[in-house]
């Protein structure tokens, strides 16, 4: 799965997720086995991210320059 996903449903977390926004996904095979994704959300206070249902996001592929910019912005 891509390192980045786009939010397609924020109904249960409108304060933490913005519909249509691209978010960084952190690797977490255990979470993914439970249909969850570990996401760096709007809070950003938790560097390990938060768990959200996979169904709230769609994976996206970005050009390398865009990935680099988003990685730098989230550090």
Order of alpha helices (4+ residues) and beta strands (2+ residues): beta-beta-alpha-beta-beta-beta-alpha
